């Protein structure tokens, strides 16, 4: 028995075991409240990051002569897949929740969300450019990595890597800024209502009254293909992935290959995250496909949203912890903190005093502008209603487009 156990452990801890252990510990930590503030699901991210730090320093250890490998087989690649699946589940659920009212509620506030998404990214971009100009040791590649990490934008990171001469620096910057990028926004959406002494119950009632829209029932007799409404959900994911894969040419870049200058066409696409959000919005808006009912139970959407968020946090957190340790510098970390705080705080002030948004619409739009998936989950828990997803859904696509374009501009222009 001892020999068999040793053989199992020496080949690496089960990937499934690691995923669920991180999740269990994360929920334990996330449930701890200090003066009414808690990490919630973001506690999973904290544990995932700590695990990434642990494997950086202790890739394996021995227990009674048995070598236990923390990474296991090909876990680095597997975590990326977990993150992608989690993102698809979460943003699709958000789109499906917001979809029935989203296109029917376009008004002046919606325009404010669009402008706010662009403003938040613009502030972050300007801040990054200032850092590059003031710090001669900060390369544009590192700066854009810090920016995309501070805004937790994987599509932005991918766009920057396409044009960066030193993509490793971009990835390193992303890992350094990512930790505070997530935690900062998660704590912000909880702290602000407490500082302002917001009556959350009253705000939710006002929010629901202001966003009460009659959603028409589909005409004709419809059938459901499964009791849990999984079919319309997976259909929305698949449809969203197709949308996200559509590439739009946005210009050309030059690169040197084997001493020759080669021009390459640069493309923009929403990726799985943006595509699945749009796919969810469209499926929920039309609510049927011929005679097939595409409406989904609230319980199913809530489950998929939470499951997706947990998988995303684990999949992104562990590699993030590894990159954080490998490339950490105090100055870079402080730049990342500023790149998170400046857009978030200034964006909040503009939303409150210029666009006159309510606290819930304001914070929902800020989470979308910061492209922060975990912060939206926290805001939903804080507000006690998932309808705040509408402000996130309205802001997120435009912020996503803006950060992808800004990432390329910083690398090419500086």
Long-range contacts (C-beta under 8 A, 24 or more apart in sequence): 5-66, 6-65, 6-66, 9-63, 9-66, 9-67, 9-68, 9-69, 10-66, 10-67, 10-68, 10-69, 11-69, 11-72, 11-73, 12-69, 12-70, 12-71, 12-72, 12-73, 12-75, 13-68, 13-69, 13-70, 13-72, 14-72, 15-72, 15-73, 15-75, 15-78, 18-51, 18-70, 18-72, 18-75, 19-82, 19-311, 19-314, 22-47, 22-48, 22-51, 22-314, 22-317, 22-318, 23-310, 23-314, 26-310, 26-313, 26-314, 36-190, 36-194, 37-187, 37-190, 37-191, 37-194, 38-190, 39-183, 39-186, 40-186, 40-377, 40-378, 40-381, 41-306, 41-309, 41-310, 41-313, 41-374, 41-377, 41-378, 41-381, 42-182, 42-183, 42-186, 42-313, 42-374, 42-377, 42-378, 44-310, 44-313, 44-314, 44-317, 45-182, 45-183, 45-313, 45-314, 45-316, 45-317, 45-374, 46-183, 46-317, 47-317, 48-313, 48-314, 48-316, 48-317, 48-318, 48-320, 48-321, 49-179, 49-317, 49-318, 49-320, 49-321, 49-324, 50-321, 51-317, 51-318, 51-321, 52-317, 52-318, 52-319, 52-320, 52-321, 52-322, 52-323, 52-324, 52-325, 53-321, 53-322, 53-324, 53-325, 54-321, 55-318, 55-321, 55-322, 56-321, 56-322, 56-325, 56-326, 57-325, 75-318, 76-319, 79-314, 79-315, 79-316, 79-318, 79-319, 80-315, 80-319, 81-315, 82-311, 82-312, 82-314, 82-315, 83-154, 83-311, 83-312, 83-314, 83-315, 83-316, 84-272, 84-315, 85-308, 85-311, 85-315, 86-307, 86-308, 86-309, 86-310, 86-311, 86-312, 86-313, 86-314, 86-315, 87-154, 87-272, 87-273, 87-276, 87-308, 87-312, 87-373, 88-237, 88-240, 88-241, 88-272, 88-273, 88-276, 88-308, 89-237, 89-304, 89-305, 89-307, 89-308, 89-311, 90-304, 90-305, 90-308, 90-309, 90-312, 90-373, 90-377, 91-240, 91-273, 91-274, 91-276, 91-277, 91-280, 91-308, 91-373, 92-233, 92-236, 92-237, 92-240, 92-276, 92-277, 92-279, 92-280, 92-304, 92-308, 93-233, 93-280, 93-301, 93-302, 93-304, 93-305, 93-308, 94-277, 94-280, 94-305, 94-376, 94-389, 94-392, 94-393, 95-236, 95-240, 95-276, 95-277, 95-278, 95-279, 95-280, 95-281, 95-282, 95-283, 95-284, 95-393, 96-232, 96-233, 96-236, 96-280, 96-281, 96-283, 96-284, 96-296, 96-301, 97-280, 97-284, 97-301, 97-305, 97-386, 97-387, 97-389, 98-280, 98-281, 98-284, 98-387, 98-389, 98-390, 98-392, 98-393, 98-394, 99-280, 99-281, 99-282, 99-283, 99-284, 99-285, 100-215, 100-284, 100-285, 100-287, 101-211, 101-213, 101-215, 101-390, 102-281, 102-284, 102-285, 102-390, 102-393, 102-394, 103-281, 103-285, 104-213, 104-215, 104-285, 105-211, 105-213, 105-390, 109-355, 109-357, 109-361, 110-394, 112-351, 112-355, 112-357, 112-365, 113-361, 113-365, 113-368, 113-391, 113-394, 113-395, 113-398, 114-394, 114-395, 114-398, 115-355, 116-347, 116-350, 116-351, 116-355, 116-365, 116-366, 116-369, 116-395, 117-365, 117-368, 117-369, 117-395, 117-396, 117-397, 117-398, 117-399, 117-402, 118-398, 118-399, 118-402, 119-346, 119-347, 119-350, 119-369, 120-343, 120-344, 120-346, 120-347, 120-366, 120-369, 120-370, 120-399, 121-151, 121-343, 121-369, 121-399, 121-402, 121-403, 121-406, 122-402, 122-406, 123-342, 123-343, 123-346, 123-347, 124-150, 124-151, 124-339, 124-342, 124-343, 124-403, 124-406, 125-406, 125-409, 125-410, 127-338, 127-339, 127-342, 127-343, 128-339, 128-410, 129-410, 129-414, 131-335, 131-338, 132-410, 132-414, 135-331, 135-335, 138-331, 138-332, 138-335, 139-166, 139-169, 140-410, 140-411, 140-414, 141-165, 141-166, 141-167, 141-169, 141-170, 141-173, 141-411, 142-169, 142-170, 142-172, 142-173, 142-332, 143-173, 143-335, 143-410, 143-414, 144-170, 144-173, 144-407, 144-410, 144-411, 145-169, 145-170, 145-171, 145-172, 145-173, 145-174, 145-175, 145-176, 145-177, 146-173, 146-174, 146-176, 146-177, 146-332, 146-335, 146-336, 146-339, 147-173, 147-177, 147-339, 147-403, 147-406, 147-407, 147-410, 148-173, 148-174, 148-177, 148-403, 148-407, 149-173, 149-174, 149-175, 149-176, 149-177, 149-178, 149-181, 149-336, 150-177, 150-178, 150-180, 150-181, 150-336, 150-337, 150-339, 150-340, 151-181, 151-339, 151-340, 151-343, 151-370, 151-371, 151-372, 151-399, 151-403, 152-178, 152-181, 152-182, 152-185, 152-370, 152-371, 152-372, 152-373, 152-374, 153-371, 153-400, 153-403, 153-404, 153-407, 154-271, 154-273, 154-316, 155-270, 155-271, 155-273, 155-274, 155-400, 155-403, 155-404, 156-371, 156-400, 156-403, 156-404, 156-406, 156-407, 157-407, 158-271, 159-268, 159-403, 159-404, 159-405, 159-407, 159-408, 160-407, 160-408, 160-410, 160-411, 162-253, 162-266, 162-408, 163-253, 163-266, 163-408, 163-411, 163-412, 164-411, 170-411, 171-323, 172-323, 172-326, 172-327, 173-327, 173-332, 173-336, 174-323, 175-319, 175-320, 175-322, 175-323, 175-324, 175-326, 175-327, 176-323, 176-324, 176-327, 176-328, 176-329, 176-332, 176-333, 176-336, 177-332, 177-333, 177-335, 177-336, 177-337, 177-339, 177-340, 178-316, 178-320, 178-323, 178-324, 178-336, 179-320, 179-321, 179-324, 180-333, 180-336, 180-337, 180-340, 181-336, 181-339, 181-340, 181-370, 181-372, 182-372, 182-374, 182-375, 184-337, 184-340, 184-341, 184-344, 185-340, 185-344, 185-366, 185-367, 185-370, 185-372, 185-374, 185-375, 186-372, 186-374, 186-375, 186-378, 188-344, 188-366, 188-375, 189-363, 189-366, 189-367, 189-375, 189-378, 189-379, 189-382, 190-378, 190-382, 192-348, 192-359, 192-363, 193-359, 193-363, 193-382, 196-359, 198-359, 200-382, 200-383, 200-384, 203-358, 203-359, 203-360, 203-383, 204-360, 204-383, 204-384, 204-385, 206-358, 207-358, 207-360, 207-361, 207-383, 207-385, 207-387, 207-388, 208-385, 208-387, 210-358, 211-387, 211-390, 218-287, 218-288, 218-293, 218-295, 220-291, 221-291, 222-288, 222-291, 222-292, 222-293, 223-291, 223-292, 223-293, 224-292, 224-293, 225-292, 228-297, 228-300, 229-295, 229-296, 229-297, 229-300, 230-300, 231-292, 232-283, 232-292, 232-293, 232-294, 232-295, 232-296, 233-296, 233-300, 233-301, 233-304, 235-283, 235-289, 235-294, 236-276, 236-279, 236-280, 236-282, 236-283, 236-284, 237-276, 237-279, 238-279, 239-279, 239-282, 239-283, 240-272, 240-275, 240-276, 240-277, 240-278, 240-279, 240-280, 241-272, 241-275, 241-276, 241-279, 242-275, 242-279, 243-270, 243-274, 243-275, 243-276, 243-278, 243-279, 244-269, 244-270, 244-271, 244-272, 244-273, 244-274, 244-275, 244-276, 244-278, 245-269, 245-275, 246-270, 246-275, 250-405, 250-408, 253-412, 266-408, 268-401, 268-404, 268-405, 270-397, 270-400, 270-401, 273-400, 274-396, 274-397, 274-400, 274-401, 277-393, 277-396, 277-397, 278-397, 281-393, 301-386, 302-386, 305-377, 305-386, 306-377, 309-373, 309-374, 309-377, 312-373, 312-374, 313-374, 340-370, 343-369, 343-370, 344-370, 357-391, 360-388, 360-391, 361-388, 361-391, 362-391, 363-388, 363-391, 364-388, 364-389, 364-390, 364-391, 364-392, 364-395, 365-391, 365-392, 365-394, 365-395, 367-392, 367-395, 368-392, 368-393, 368-394, 368-395, 368-396, 368-399, 369-395, 369-396, 369-399, 370-399, 371-396, 371-399, 371-400, 371-403
